[in-house]
Structures are given as C-alpha cells and as structure tokens.
Amino acid sequence: MAINTTPKEMPTGDGNPTAGNAINDLDFPTSERNDKAFSTLRAAYALKGHTLHRTDPADGPVTFLAERWGLVRHLPTIDAARRFLEQIGGRL
C-alpha cells in the first residue's frame, strides 16, 4: 500500500527580511520619523478611546486635536499631546 504525501512547502527567497537586522529609526529620513512618532501617539490615543488628528504641515505650524464623544481639545504641540495622553491614563 502506497501513501501519497506532498512534500512540505518551503518558502523561496527571504521570508523574513528583518531577522537579525533590526530596523533603526536613523535609517529613515527625519520626516518619516516624525510621522512614526505621530502614528505611535495616535495608536496610544485609540487604545484610550480617543482619536488624534493633526493639521497639514503644508498649511503652517502643525497642531493636534484630540477628540472623544464629539468633544475636541486643541493641543498646540506634540509634547502637549503626550501630556494629555498621560492625563487620560494612556502611556507610550
């Protein structure tokens, strides 16, 4: 009696390009690092049930807006946004 089995499929190429080579923030341009900081902060706000928005840098100085239940709080800097996150019980 012969049993037909298929060989295990092995991925071709590099299936995990970052293994052993951690991604360093310094490898990215400064503008992308700022975007990463904002994305991380926005995710922390989301965990607390808030949304975080920012103005477009092309329109002038960047400011931030935290929102929950239709109420909006203006946060003039990213540091103010971090402090407000701590105030609502969040952390980075």
CORSULPE-V821622 format. One record per pair of residues at least 6 apart in sequence whose ideal C-beta (glycine too) atoms are under 8 Angstrom apart, sorted by sequence separation. I is the first residue (numbers start at 0). J is the second residue. D is the distance in Angstrom with one decimal. If there is no record, write none. Layout:
I&J&D, I&J&D
//
This chain:
44&50&6.5, 45&51&7.9, 54&60&7.8, 55&61&7.9, 65&71&7.2, 66&72&7.6, 74&80&4.5, 84&90&7.3, 44&51&4.2, 54&61&5.6, 64&71&5.5, 65&72&4.6, 84&91&7.3, 24&32&5.3, 27&35&7.5, 53&61&5.5, 54&62&5.1, 64&72&7.0, 41&50&7.7, 53&62&7.0, 54&63&7.8, 64&73&6.1, 65&74&6.0, 74&83&5.8, 41&51&4.5, 53&63&5.0, 54&64&8.0, 63&73&7.7, 64&74&6.9, 81&91&7.2, 24&35&7.0, 40&51&6.2, 52&63&6.9, 53&64&7.4, 62&73&6.6, 63&74&4.1, 72&83&6.7, 51&63&6.2, 52&64&4.6, 62&74&6.9, 63&75&7.6, 51&64&7.3, 62&75&5.4, 63&76&7.5, 37&51&7.8, 51&65&5.5, 52&66&6.9, 62&76&7.7, 63&77&6.7, 50&65&7.4, 51&66&7.7, 65&80&6.9, 37&53&6.1, 49&65&5.4, 50&66&4.8, 61&77&7.8, 63&79&7.2, 49&66&6.5, 50&67&7.2, 63&80&4.5, 49&67&4.5, 65&83&5.9, 48&67&6.0, 44&65&6.5, 51&80&6.5, 40&77&7.0, 47&84&7.3, 49&87&6.7, 37&77&7.2, 40&80&5.9, 44&84&6.3, 47&87&5.3, 36&77&6.8, 40&81&6.7, 43&84&5.7, 47&88&6.3, 47&89&4.5, 46&89&6.4, 40&84&6.8, 44&89&6.6, 43&89&4.9, 43&90&6.9, 43&91&5.6, 40&91&7.0, 39&91&6.5
//
